[in-house]
Amino acid sequence: MASHASRERSAPTGLLSIGQVLARLTPEFPKLTASKLRYLEGEGIVTPARTESGYRKFSAGDLERLRLALTLQRDRYLPLDVIREHLAALDAAGSSADAELPASIVTRARRYRRDELLAAAGASTQLLNDAVSGGMIAPSDTHPESTVALLRALVALDRYGIEPRHLRPLRQSAERDVALVQSALSTLLRRTDSSSRGKAGEIAPELAARLDEVRTILVKDALAHLLS
């Protein structure tokens, strides 16, 4: 697969507009919007060429990368940073987008059964049951990698006597954060057009990250005062 720079320098004829890309991809990804395509561009998944008027023009390689990224999001639950790393590795190796996924990515994308979850997190059955009943972990037959990380954190806290039931305020705080984000995006969320919904999908993670940043600073400051 050619690098971004080379694709821009030697952009072939027959480039696609953003509308044509949507027409080709929406049969596979019905929720795809122009806003989502722009978001993926901003995240470095593709770098389409630009006309003198500033219109985006996508190559066949761009279309291939978008299809792969959307498939990995939908089927493998991969975050964009992992997808971006995979695409960069393909670029470096000169491989096509249908190349086999490396084991490291497959591992991060896997779903864990209950017994696998317990083994991966080093957790007891009781702790997992408590986490589920306390609303920290959603009941499910399989769980993503994020649940493994969460359960590992609960195991570490449990060693100091902090049980899942003690963490209910954190769950409530997360729900309040979601309510704040929902309120901030209420104008966009009330609209039914795909562009507005896509824009809300872009802004929401950024707002969540800023709320988390504020919380982290407040906790650090409070701990510094406690230990001073």
N, C-alpha and C positions, 0 to 999 in steps of 0.2 A: 504493500500500500504506500503510495507516495506521501511525502510529508505535506503539511499544510502549506508551507512556503512554495514548494514546487507546484502544488496544485494551483496556487494563485498565479504563479509566473506563467504557467503553461496551460491556462484554462482552455479546455477544448470547446469546440462549437457545440451547439445543442444544449446549452445550459438551461436549467429549469428555474422558473420563478417560484416564489414561496407558495403560491396557489397551486402550481403544478406538482410541487413536492407533496403538499397536502392531499391532492387528488390521488397520488400514487400510494401514499402511506395510510390514509384514513381507513381503507378497507380492512387493514390489519390492526390498526390502532384507532378505533372510533372516537376516542376522547382527545386525539391530537388536535392542537389548535396552532394558529400562526404565532400566538404569544408563547406557546410552549417551544416552538421551533426557535424563536428568538432567545428564549431562556437557555436552550441547549447550546446555542451559539455563544452566548455570554459565559457559559460554563466551560467553553473550550472543546466541546464535542466536535463541532465543525467550524470551519472558517470559510464561508462562502465568498466567492468573488463579488465585487461591487461594480455596477455600471457607473458611468460618469455622473449620473443623476442620483447615485446612492442606493439603487435597488439591488437587493440580494440576488445572486445567481448561483444556483447549486449545481455541482458537477455530479456525474454518476458515482464518483467516490464519496462525495458528501452524502448522497442518498444511501449508499451502502453503510456508512458510519451511523447515520441516523437510525436506520432499520436495526442495526446491531444494538445500539444504545437503548432503544426503546424495548427491544426484545429482552435484553438483560435486566432492565428495570421491571418489566412485567412478569417474566418467567423465573428470574433468578433473584429478584428483590435486591439487586445490587445498587448501592449508592453511586452517585455520579463520580465521586472522586476515584472509586475503584474502576469504574468504566473508563474514565479518562486515562488511568494508568494502563489499563489493558490496551486501549487504542494506541497509546504512545509506544507500548512494546511492539505492537503490530507494525507501526510505522518504522520503528528502528530495525525490525527484522525483515521488512519488505513483504509482510504476509498479508493475505486478504482477510476480510472481516469474518469469513466463515472458518477461520483457523480454530483448532481445538483450544478450549479454554485451559489455561494452566491450572494445576492442582490447587495453588494458593487461592485462586479466585473461586473455584468450585467449592472449596472448603468454606469460604466466607459466605457463599450463597446458599449453603445447604439448609435444610429444615431438620430440626431435631425432634425425635420421638421423646416421650417422657423419660424412658430409661437412659437415652443418650444425653438428654438435658441434664439429668442428675449426675451422670458420670463426667460430663464436660465441665460442669460447674463445681464439682466436688461437694454437692449439697445432699442433705438428708431428705428422705421422703417427707418428713414432718415439716421441714423448713419450706419445701415447695408447696405443700398443702396450705401452710400458713400464709405464704405469699399470695396464693390464689384466693384464699378466703378473705384476705385483707385487701384485695383489689390491686395489689402490686403487679401481678402477672395475670393476664387473661387466660381463662381455661381454654385449652385447645389440644387437639391430638398431636400437632407438631408445632414447633416454635422456631423463630428465626434466630440468627446469631445475636441480635440485640438482647434477646431474652437470656441467652447464656451469660452475656456480660452483666446484665442486671442481677441474675441469680448469684453470680460470683461476688458481686458487691454485697448482696444480702448475706452471703456466707461470711464475708470478712466482718461485717457489722455485727453479726450474731456472736462472733467470738468475744465481743465487748459488751454483750448483753443487750444490744439494740435489735429488737425483733421486728418482723414485718408489721405487726400491729402498732408499733411505735412510729412507723413511717406513714401512717395514714394522712397526717398533715401535709406530707410531701405530695401525695396523690391529689389532695384537695388543692394544694398550691398550683400543681400542674393544670388542674381543671380551671382554676382562676386565670391562669396565663392564657389558656385557650379562649376563655371568655373575653379577655382583654383584646386578643388578636381578632376575635370575631367582631367585637365592637368597632375596632379600628378599621376593619375591612367591610363594615356593614353595607356601605354604598355599593361596593363591587359585588358583594355576595347577593344583594337584592336583584341584581341584573341577571338576565337569563342568557345573554349572549356568551359565546365561548371565549371571546377575547377578554371579557371582564373576569370570567372564572379563571382563565389562565393567568391573568395578572395577579389575582388574589393568591393563586398557587405559588407564584414567584415571591410575593412579598411576605407571606406568612412565615416561611422558614427564617427569613431575615429578622422579623420581629421577635420570633421565638429565641433566636440566638442573642439578640440584644437584651431580652428579659433575663436570660440565663447569665449573661455577662454581669448585669446589675446584681443579681442574686449572689453570684460568686464573690463579687467585690464586697458586698455587705457582710457576707459570712466571714471572709478573711479579716475585715476590719473588726468585727465582733470578737473573733478569736484572738486577734492581736491585743485587744483591750483586756480580754479574759486572762491572757498569759503574761501581761505586762506587770 
